Amino acid sequence: MLKTLLATSVAVIVGVGVANAADKKVVISVYGFAQDEFKEILYTPFEKMCGCEVVVETGNSVERLAKLEARKDDPEIDMAVMSAHDALAASRMGITQPIDVNRLTNFNKLYDIAKDPLGDYRGIGYTFYATSIVYRSDKVKIESWADLFQDDLKGRVAFPNVTTNQGPPALYMLGKAIGNDDYGLEAPIEEVAKHKDDIVTFYVRSSQVAQLMQQEEILAAPLGRFSWGAYTKMDLPFAWATPKEGQTGGMNVMILTKGAKNEDLAYQLMDYWLSTEIQTKLAEALVDSPANSEVKVSDEIAANLTYGEETVKSLNLIPPADILDNREGWLEKWNADVGQ
């Protein structure tokens, strides 16, 4: 009888332990791209390390931000990744809490611009990208953002719509080229309006540009560096411009939700994600450009990324607060002057 009771007690204890391990999870909200690679490189190894489950929710920024706001008083998501300005919007909505960087052993490995891009550690940068001009080097020469409107490109250029992530940064750099770097973007929008009849399309997806380039309907367009790999595979002489005004771009950050139910695991996942090992593997898979300054990759890999201290320091990024505070005005000005 005693042996039976002891065996039963041990079985119950073991059963509870298994149940607790199975209940350990961290819920994250991420972009939908490259999820197979993220699962192989990040999620599965982390699950094995922590003895937990990574529950992944995907979607575009608008959808995911709306869901976070709807559940902010009882959050389902523990951590999320999004653009710096969307992360700032989430903070202003009361969705997020400051990140305790003392709990991140890899924090000091980050490039300076990634350490506190929103202020008060409301987000930590984990990747960024450059934006410049891709062009046919056998047909035209690009030395300035203003060269997008040279005579040789009339009717042969695409420009990002102001509603896209590439639109405002490209406009900002065009403004710098014409002597106006105000974040209101009125001058560059007016410049685009002057040349709108010479622009083939105001694109909303980078895949549109790749198709037009392949068909030789356009010869140049501002693009994010994450798109560059497709052009290296085309049997045409494309080049990535280094305009005298510099390059622009964007940054994606990690955020921690206020009242996160699995906060400890969220910190562990953040730290693992920022590690030299994981950032290197993601870079080598051409998934993300590394924010970890210790990452070393081959020249061939680096050519497809926003990589290296010099490149990172050269980026002219619009501050997230200026994006949030100005984007309604940008859209109003764009619709009035450029139209669609």
N, C-alpha and C positions, 0 to 999 in steps of 0.2 A: 504493500500500500504506500509506504513512504517513498520507495523508488519511483512508483508511478506518479506520485504528486510532484516529486523533484523533476522528473522528466517533463511533466506537463508545464511546470513553471519555467524551465529552461526554454521550452518550445515557444511559450508565450513571449518571453523576453526577446528571443532571437527574432520572432515574428514582428515585434514592435520595432526592433532595430532595422529590419529590412524595410518596413513601411516608412520609417523616418528617412532612410536614405532615398527611397523612391520619391518622397515628398519634397526633397531638396531641389529647388529649381530657381532659375533666374529668367525673367521674361524681358525680352528686348525688342525694340522697334527699330527696323533698319530699312534702307533702300532695297528694292527688289532685285538689283542686278548682281551677277556673279555669286549667287547663293550656293551653287555647287562648290565653288572654290572656297568660300567662307566656311562651309560645313567641313570640308576636308582639312583646311589649314587651321581654323580657329575653333569652331563649335565642338567638334568631336574630340580633339585633344584636350580641350578645357573640361568637357564632361568627364573624361577619364581621370583627369587630374583632381577635380573637385568632388567626384562621386555624386554628381548632380545632373540635372537636365537643363539644357538651354532651350527655352521655348521662344521661337522666332516669329515675329509678326512683321510683314512687309507691306509696302505701299508707297505712294508718292508723298511728298512733304505735306501737301494740303490735307490729304486724308488722314495722315498719321497725327498731324498737329491737332486736327479737329477731334480725333478720338482721345488724345491726351487731355484736351480741354474738357471734354464731356465727362471724363472719369477722374478729374483732378482731386475730388474729395474722397475718392476710394480707388486709388490707382491700380490698374492691372499691370502696367508696364513699370519695370524697375529702372531700366536705363534705355536711352535712345541715342541714335546718331542722326544728325541732320546738318543742314547748312548753318553757318554761324549766325546769320540774321534770323533764321527760323528759330534757332535756339534762344536768341535774345527775345524774340516774340513770346516764346514759351515762358521765359522768365518773367516777362512783364505781365503775363496772364496768371502768375502764381502757381505754375505747374511744376517748377523745378526748385531744387535747393542747391546751395553752393557745394562744391566738391572739396572734400578734405584732402588736399594733395599730399599731406603727410602719410596717407594710407596708400600712396602709389609709389612703389619702389623705383619705377622707371620714369617718374616725372622729370627728373633733372637731365635725362637723356634727350628730351625734346628740344627742337629748335625754339628759340625765344618767342617767335611769333605764335607758336602753338600753345604756350604755357598758360596764357590768360587772355585770350582774344576778346572776351566779353566783359572783363573786369569782374572782380570779386569771385573769381573762379567758378563762374556760372556755367562754364563749358571748357573742355580741354580739347585742343585740336589733335586729331589723329591722322589726318591726311589733307592735302591741298593740291591744287592744280593751277598751272599757268594758263593764261589765255593770250593768244597772239594771232597772227594771220598765217594761214596756210595758202600757198600760192604756187602757180606753175612757173618754175624758175627759168624755163626756156622761152617764156612769152612776156613776162613782166619782171620788174624789179621793185621790191618793197623795202624801203628804208625808213618809212615813217607811217604812222597810222593814217595820216592825210593822203597817203598814196593809194588808198582804197578808191579814191575818186579821181585818179589820173585818167587821161584821155584813153589810154590803152585798155582800161577796164570798164569803159562805158558799155552797159548791157552785158557785162561778163562777171559781175560780182554779186555775192549774197551777203546779207547782213542779218544778225540775230534780232528777232522781235524784242521789244523792250520788256515783254512779260517773261522772257526766258532768263535763266541764270547768267547766260553769256551777254545779254543785251546791255544792261547798265554798265558792266565793266568795260565793254568795247566802246560804248559811248563816252565813258569817262576818259579813256585814253585818246579817243578822237578829239575830245575837248582839250586835252593837254597839247595835242599836236597843233591846234589852231589858237593856242594861247589862252585857254580858259579851263581851269581845273576845278571849277565850282561843282559841288555834289548835286546841285539842282539840275544839272545836265541840260539846261535850256539851250545854250549855244550849240552843243553837238547835235541835239535833236533838230535844231533849225538847219544845221549843215546837212544832215541826212535828208531833211525835207527838200532842200535845194536839188539834191541828186536822186530823189526817189524814182524818177522815171528811168534812171540808168541802172537801177538795182533789180536783178532778176526776181528775187524773192526775199521776203523778211521771214527767215525760217524759224520754226519752233522746235524742230528735232534735228540733231546733228546728222542723222541718217539721210535726211533730205539733201544735205550738202554733199555727202559722199557720192550719192547717185548723180547729182549734177556735175560734180568734178569728173567722175568716171566717164560720163557722156560728153565731157568737154564743153558743156553749156556755160559753165562759169570757170573762171581762172583764179579766183581768190575769195576768201571768206574768213572772218574772225571765228576761231574755234578754241575749245578747251583742249588741253594737252592730252586728256584721256582719249580723245578721238584720233590722235596722230597715228597710232599703230595701223589703222586701216589704210592710210595713205602710203605707208612704207611698203605695203603689199601690192599696190597698184603699179602697173607697168607704165608709169608716167613720171616725169621729173618734178616731184613736189618738193617744196622747201618750207621750213618753219622759220618765219621772220623773227629777227631780233631788232625791232624798230628803235630808233634813237631815243624815243620817249620811254622805252622800257616795255615790260610785259605786265599784264594784270592777271586776275584769276579769282579763285575762291577757296574757302576752307570749310571742311566739315568737322564737326565737333561732337564729343560725347557729352551727354547730360544725364543727371541723376534726378529722378522724379521726387517731388516732395511726398513724404510718407511711403516711400518704396518699401514693399513688404519683404523684399529679399536684398536688403541694402548691402550686407556683408559680401554676398556672392556677386552683386553688381560691381563692387570695388575690385574684387578678385578678377573678374572678367575684364574690366577696364585695364587693370595693370598688366594682365597677360597680353591683351591686345596691343598695348604700347611697348611690349618687350622687343628687344632687338631681334630675337628669333622670329617672332610672328610678323613683325613689320618687314623683315627681310623676305620671308616666304611670300607675303602678300605682294611685295614689290616685284619679286622674281616671277610671280604669276601674272604680272601686269594688271593687278586688281586695284591697288592703291599706291600712290606715291608716299614714301615714308615721312612721318613727322619726327621719328626717332633719328637723331643726328648720327648715331653709331652705325646705322645700316650702310653696308657696302655692297654694291652690285657691279656687274660687268658693264663695260661701256655700251654694249649692245642693248642691255636692259635699260640703262640710264637714259639712252636716247629716246625711249618711249615714255619716260616719266618726268615729273617735275622733281628734279633730284639735285642734291648738293647745296651746301651752304650759300655759295655765290648766287645760285638761281633763286633760292628761297628769299634771300635778302633783296633781290631785285624786283620782287613782285609789288606792284602798286595796287593794294587791296582797298576797296571802299570799306570804311568802318561799318560794322553791322548796324549801329544806331542810325547812321546816315542813310542806309538802305531802307530801314523801316520808316524813318521820318519823312523820306522823300518819294517813296514809290507811288503813292497816289498821285502826286504832282507830276511824276514822270509819265504815268499812263495818260493823265489828262492832256499834257502837252503833246505827247506822241499822237494821240487820237486826233487832236486838233490840227497838228501840222503835217503828220505823215499819213494818218488814216490807214485803213486796211481794206 
